[in-house]
């Protein structure tokens, strides 16, 4: 069953058309990884879906509701949550305070402060620490926890591995594996191996367009790399 549908979406940065006539559907329970080179339009697409960047044209539909004109806070209340690139935590607040703020949407569900600490054990000892004092991996875990506190139907993660050590990325993904049961996830991931191991579907973007869209089980690294650099255009 389709949870999210993007229809003929154009998104601009000034004169630059960053996302071009993009159409895609995401089913409930699907884990979709967006891959592609820097500047391909991946982060812009996520921001447009979340309401952080206004689309130029096209529609965004969440569970049959056209949310194209909704503000970002309305989208959160309707079941959408974004972990932005750079985490964007409140640096002077504690981990726990950041999590509590993530729950202000008031949606009912399994995610509570205690559940977040159970799922992200690396945060337990840092519960009262200010976000500014956390390591990169701890900040990413806290940002994901804050997003989960809204009990979203769809969780979007932008550049989850960016700036983190391999060990920190391992910890974050291990916790995400504990959290993902039944959840719909769309993530931007630069590391192809991580994307292929985690996602059920890979979508590659090139110059603002989708050039590859296939189930992970039907793909190999060479095919994704070819699409990544524009050597093939396949959506089958």
N, C-alpha and C positions, 0 to 999 in steps of 0.2 A: 504494500500500500504506500502510495506516494505521500511523503511528509512535507517535502519542500520542492517547489518547482520554480525555476528561473526561466523566463520567457523573453527572448530577443532583447537581452539586456545590453545597453551601451552605458559606459561610465567614462567620464572625461576627467583629466587633470589639466585644466585650462584648455589649451588647443589640442592637447594630446588625447587621442581616443585610446584609453588604457584597456578597456574591455569592449569587444566588438560583437554585437549581435549574438550574445551568449545564451544558449538554451540548454538546460539540464534538469533532470529530476533525481531526487534523492529519496530512497525508500526508507521506511521505518526500520531501525535496527542495522542499517548499512553503515559501514565505516569507509569513508571515501578520502583518499589522499590526493591532494592537488600538488603536482610537481611541475617543474619548469625552471628555466633560467631566471636570473634576476631581471626584473622589468617585464616579465611575461604577463603580469596582470593578476596574479594569484591573490596577493594581499588586498589589492583594490577590490576584487570580487568579494572577498569575505567582508570587507568593511561596508560595501554596498548592501550586502545581504543583511548585515547587522544594523543598518541605518546610520552608520558613522560617516558615510560618504554618499551623497545624493546621486542616484542614477540619472542619466540624461534621457533615456527612454527605456521601454520594456517594463515587465511586471515581475514582482516577487510574490509568490503565493505560498502561504504556510497553512497546511491543513485546510485547504479550500478557501482561506481568507486572503484577499488581496491586501498585502501589507505594504505595498509600494510607497504609499504616502505616510506611513506611520513613523513616529519618532522612535528613536532607539529604545527608550524606556518602555514604550508600548510593546515593542517586539520582545523584550525581556519578559514582560508580564504574560506574553502569549506563548512563551516556551522556547525562546532562542537566547543563547548566551555565547559571547565571544571572549576568548583569551587573546588580547591583542599582542602584536609584536612588541617586545620590550617590557611585557608584563604589566606595566602601569599600576603597580601597587601604591597605596598611600604610605609613603616611606616613613613618616613619623608615627604611624599607628602600629600596634602589635599585630602579629599574625592572626591572633584570635579576633581582634577588632576588624581587620580586613575581611575575615570570613563572615562576621556578623553583618557587615555592610552588604556583602554579597547576597544576603537573604532578605533584603528589604522589599523585594518584589512580592513576597508573601505567598509564593506558590507552594502548594502542599507536595510532599514527596519524601523520599528516603533520606535525602541529604540534610544532615544537621552538622553542627560544629564537631560533635563527638565522632560522627561518622567520617568526616573529613580526616580527622587525626588518626582514625583507625585505618583508613585507606592510604594515607600518606605518612607513614611512621617516622620519616625523617624530620617531620615538623613537630613531633611531640615535645621534644626538649626545647624547642624554639617558640613554644606557644605564646609566651609573653614578651618575646624579643621584638624589637622594632624591625619593620620590613627592611629598612636601610642596612641593617647589620647581617642580613641573610646572604648566603652564597648564591650564585646564579641558579644552581639546581633547586635550592630551597625556595628561591623567589618564584621559579616556574611552578613548583608544586603548590605554593600558596596561591598563585594566580589561577591555577586550574581549580583548586579548592574553592576559591571565591566564586568562580563561574558556576561550579556545581551547586553552590548554596542556593541558587535561584531555582533549583530542580528543573533544569531545562529538558525539553523534548529533543532538542538538537544542540550539541555542543560544537563550537567552532574554535579551532586552535591555530594561531598564526605563527609560523616559524618556531615550532616547539623546541628545536635543537639549537637554535641560533645562539652562539656565544657560550655554549656549555661544553664542559669536558665530556669525553665519551662515558666516563664513569657516572657523571651527573645525569646524562641522557638515559643511561641504563636504568637508573633509579626512577626517573620520571616515567619512563615507559612501563616499568614493572608495576608502578602504582596505577597507571592508566589501565593496564590489563586487568587489575583488580576492580576498577571502576566501570569498565565499559559494558558489562553484561546488559544486553537489551537496549543499550543507548545508541542513538544515531549521532555519528561524529563526522565532521568534515575538518580535515587538518591540512595545513600547508607544511610540507616537509622537504627540505633540500637533500637529505640523505636518502638515496633511493633504497638502500638495504633496509633502513628503518621503515620506510613507507611500505615496502613490499611485505615485510614481516608482520606489520600491524593492520594494514587496511585490507578490506575485502574487494576494493575497487580502486583502480588508478585512473586519474584523469590528468592528462598533460596539457599545459597551456603554452602557447607560443604566440607572441605578439598580440596578446589579448583575445586569442581564439582557442577553442578546444581542438586539439589535433590528435588526441588519443583518448579513448574512453572504453575501458574493458575490465572485466573481472580479473583480479590479481592472479588467480589460478591459471588463467589463459595467457599470461604474459611472461616474458623473460626480460632480463635486464637490458639485453641488446635492443629489443624492440622499444623499450621506454627511452633509452639513450638516443636512438635514431629519431624518435618524435621530439625529444628534448631539443635537439639541434636542427630540427626542420628537415630531416632526411626522409621522413615519411609522414603521411597524413592519413590516419586511420581511426575510425570511430566504431569499428565492428569487432 
